[in-house]
Amino acid sequence: MVSLRMQKVGRPHIPHFRVVAIHSAKARDAAGLEVLGHYHPKETGDKKININAERVKFWIKRGAQPSDTLRTVLKESGVWAQIVA
């Protein structure tokens, strides 16, 4: 089963996350199937969340489940509204 979740990258105290499609049994930092976007929690404005909504929608249609944290980020960015609609 494929899940959509965030993969931590970046330096200490400066978090940066990749949004990835990955097999649910794999570790957090394992190689994913596809990078779907980036999330910079310390940034402000448009650079904070950069997600490819079309690819997220593609994976969700094929049964991928987003993690609870990623679902919150998608709602914050407005991508979740595009997927549900």
Contacts in CASP RR format, 6 or more apart in sequence:
PFRMAT RR
TARGET T0000
AUTHOR 0000-0000-0000
METHOD contacts of the structure
MODEL  1
MVSLRMQKVGRPHIPHFRVVAIHSAKARDAAGLEVLGHYHPKETGDKKIN
INAERVKFWIKRGAQPSDTLRTVLKESGVWAQIVA
1 23 0 8 1.000
1 24 0 8 1.000
1 63 0 8 1.000
1 64 0 8 1.000
1 65 0 8 1.000
2 21 0 8 1.000
2 22 0 8 1.000
2 23 0 8 1.000
2 24 0 8 1.000
2 33 0 8 1.000
2 59 0 8 1.000
2 62 0 8 1.000
2 63 0 8 1.000
2 64 0 8 1.000
2 65 0 8 1.000
3 21 0 8 1.000
3 22 0 8 1.000
3 23 0 8 1.000
3 24 0 8 1.000
3 64 0 8 1.000
3 65 0 8 1.000
3 66 0 8 1.000
3 67 0 8 1.000
4 19 0 8 1.000
4 20 0 8 1.000
4 21 0 8 1.000
4 22 0 8 1.000
4 36 0 8 1.000
4 56 0 8 1.000
4 59 0 8 1.000
4 60 0 8 1.000
4 64 0 8 1.000
4 65 0 8 1.000
4 66 0 8 1.000
4 67 0 8 1.000
4 70 0 8 1.000
5 19 0 8 1.000
5 20 0 8 1.000
5 22 0 8 1.000
5 28 0 8 1.000
5 66 0 8 1.000
5 67 0 8 1.000
5 69 0 8 1.000
5 70 0 8 1.000
6 17 0 8 1.000
6 18 0 8 1.000
6 19 0 8 1.000
6 20 0 8 1.000
6 39 0 8 1.000
6 67 0 8 1.000
6 69 0 8 1.000
6 70 0 8 1.000
6 73 0 8 1.000
7 17 0 8 1.000
7 18 0 8 1.000
7 19 0 8 1.000
7 20 0 8 1.000
7 22 0 8 1.000
7 28 0 8 1.000
7 29 0 8 1.000
7 32 0 8 1.000
8 15 0 8 1.000
8 16 0 8 1.000
8 17 0 8 1.000
8 28 0 8 1.000
8 29 0 8 1.000
9 16 0 8 1.000
9 17 0 8 1.000
9 18 0 8 1.000
10 16 0 8 1.000
14 42 0 8 1.000
15 40 0 8 1.000
15 41 0 8 1.000
15 42 0 8 1.000
16 38 0 8 1.000
16 39 0 8 1.000
16 40 0 8 1.000
17 38 0 8 1.000
17 39 0 8 1.000
17 40 0 8 1.000
17 41 0 8 1.000
18 35 0 8 1.000
18 37 0 8 1.000
18 38 0 8 1.000
18 39 0 8 1.000
19 35 0 8 1.000
19 36 0 8 1.000
19 37 0 8 1.000
19 38 0 8 1.000
19 39 0 8 1.000
19 51 0 8 1.000
19 56 0 8 1.000
19 70 0 8 1.000
19 73 0 8 1.000
20 32 0 8 1.000
20 33 0 8 1.000
20 34 0 8 1.000
20 35 0 8 1.000
20 36 0 8 1.000
21 32 0 8 1.000
21 33 0 8 1.000
21 34 0 8 1.000
21 36 0 8 1.000
21 55 0 8 1.000
21 59 0 8 1.000
21 64 0 8 1.000
22 30 0 8 1.000
22 31 0 8 1.000
22 32 0 8 1.000
22 33 0 8 1.000
23 32 0 8 1.000
23 33 0 8 1.000
24 65 0 8 1.000
26 32 0 8 1.000
34 55 0 8 1.000
34 59 0 8 1.000
36 51 0 8 1.000
36 52 0 8 1.000
36 55 0 8 1.000
36 56 0 8 1.000
36 59 0 8 1.000
37 50 0 8 1.000
37 51 0 8 1.000
37 52 0 8 1.000
38 49 0 8 1.000
38 50 0 8 1.000
38 51 0 8 1.000
39 48 0 8 1.000
39 49 0 8 1.000
39 50 0 8 1.000
39 51 0 8 1.000
39 73 0 8 1.000
40 47 0 8 1.000
40 48 0 8 1.000
40 49 0 8 1.000
41 48 0 8 1.000
49 73 0 8 1.000
49 76 0 8 1.000
49 77 0 8 1.000
51 73 0 8 1.000
51 74 0 8 1.000
51 77 0 8 1.000
51 79 0 8 1.000
53 79 0 8 1.000
53 82 0 8 1.000
53 83 0 8 1.000
56 66 0 8 1.000
56 74 0 8 1.000
56 79 0 8 1.000
56 83 0 8 1.000
57 82 0 8 1.000
57 83 0 8 1.000
60 66 0 8 1.000
60 83 0 8 1.000
66 74 0 8 1.000
71 80 0 8 1.000
74 80 0 8 1.000
74 83 0 8 1.000
75 81 0 8 1.000
END
